[in-house]
Amino acid sequence: MDNKKDVLIVDDDRATLQILSRILQRQGYGTDAAETGREAEEKIVGANYDLALIDVKLPDTDGVELMNKIHAVKPGMVMILMTGFPSVDNGIKAIDSGADAYLVKPVPAQELLKVMEERLRNKRRT
């Protein structure tokens, strides 16, 4: 990776936050974490993340709604939604709302990294 990219991980499961943070940090990413949509919104305002990994089911909001709020503030950010409860309707809703990817948890580390790199590379071209 040419230069360090910063990622906001939004998930209400602390173990998932820790695992994803470790995986990404080992690959040279800077990471920050939020356990709720509200916390993520607060962090977005004062930071410059390149990418957000957002769980679809959060305790205080829906991941697609959160993604739309983040897009309003940071339109160039890459948004990847993740879910442990996939459905065709949710996947279509996520992609139609502007998600750069929709992944099913648990996501194998190599697949996650590959998708992240591809989406970041595609954003740089636009």
WOBELJO-V964749 format. One record per residue. N is the residue number from 1. RES is the residue in one small letter. PHI is phi in whole degrees, -180 to 180 (* if undefined). OMEGA is omega in whole degrees, -180 to 180 (NA if undefined). Layout:
BEGIN
n	res	phi	omega
N	RES	PHI	OMEGA
N	RES	PHI	OMEGA
END
This chain:
BEGIN
n	res	phi	omega
1	m	*	-175
2	d	-66	179
3	n	-142	-174
4	k	-63	176
5	k	-111	-180
6	d	-104	-175
7	v	-123	172
8	l	-101	179
9	i	-105	-178
10	v	-118	-179
11	d	-158	-179
12	d	-83	178
13	d	-97	-176
14	r	-61	180
15	a	-63	178
16	t	-62	178
17	l	-59	-178
18	q	-66	-179
19	i	-64	-180
20	l	-63	178
21	s	-59	180
22	r	-62	-180
23	i	-58	-176
24	l	-70	180
25	q	-63	177
26	r	-64	180
27	q	-96	176
28	g	95	178
29	y	-82	168
30	g	-88	-178
31	t	-129	172
32	d	-140	-175
33	a	-134	174
34	a	-140	-179
35	e	-97	180
36	t	-138	176
37	g	-64	180
38	r	-60	179
39	e	-62	179
40	a	-63	179
41	e	-60	179
42	e	-65	-179
43	k	-69	-178
44	i	-61	-175
45	v	-59	-174
46	g	-101	-175
47	a	-132	179
48	n	-120	178
49	y	-82	176
50	d	-89	-173
51	l	-151	174
52	a	-124	171
53	l	-103	-172
54	i	-123	174
55	d	-71	-179
56	v	-68	-178
57	k	-106	177
58	l	-116	-176
59	p	-65	-175
60	d	-116	-180
61	t	-165	175
62	d	-92	-178
63	g	-60	179
64	v	-68	177
65	e	-62	179
66	l	-62	179
67	m	-58	180
68	n	-63	178
69	k	-65	180
70	i	-66	179
71	h	-58	180
72	a	-66	-178
73	v	-92	-177
74	k	-129	-174
75	p	-63	-178
76	g	-91	-178
77	m	-71	174
78	v	-78	-179
79	m	-120	177
80	i	-119	178
81	l	-95	-180
82	m	-130	177
83	t	-149	173
84	g	-95	-178
85	f	-128	-174
86	p	-71	171
87	s	-148	179
88	v	-61	-179
89	d	-59	179
90	n	-63	180
91	g	-63	179
92	i	-65	179
93	k	-60	-179
94	a	-64	-178
95	i	-68	178
96	d	-64	-180
97	s	-85	175
98	g	111	177
99	a	-64	178
100	d	-79	177
101	a	-163	179
102	y	-133	-174
103	l	-117	179
104	v	-99	178
105	k	-84	-3
106	p	-76	-179
107	v	-89	176
108	p	-57	-175
109	a	-54	-178
110	q	-64	178
111	e	-66	179
112	l	-59	-179
113	l	-62	180
114	k	-63	-180
115	v	-64	179
116	m	-60	-179
117	e	-62	-180
118	e	-62	-178
119	r	-68	178
120	l	-65	179
121	r	-64	179
122	n	-64	179
123	k	-66	-179
124	r	-64	-179
125	r	-74	-176
126	t	-87	NA
END
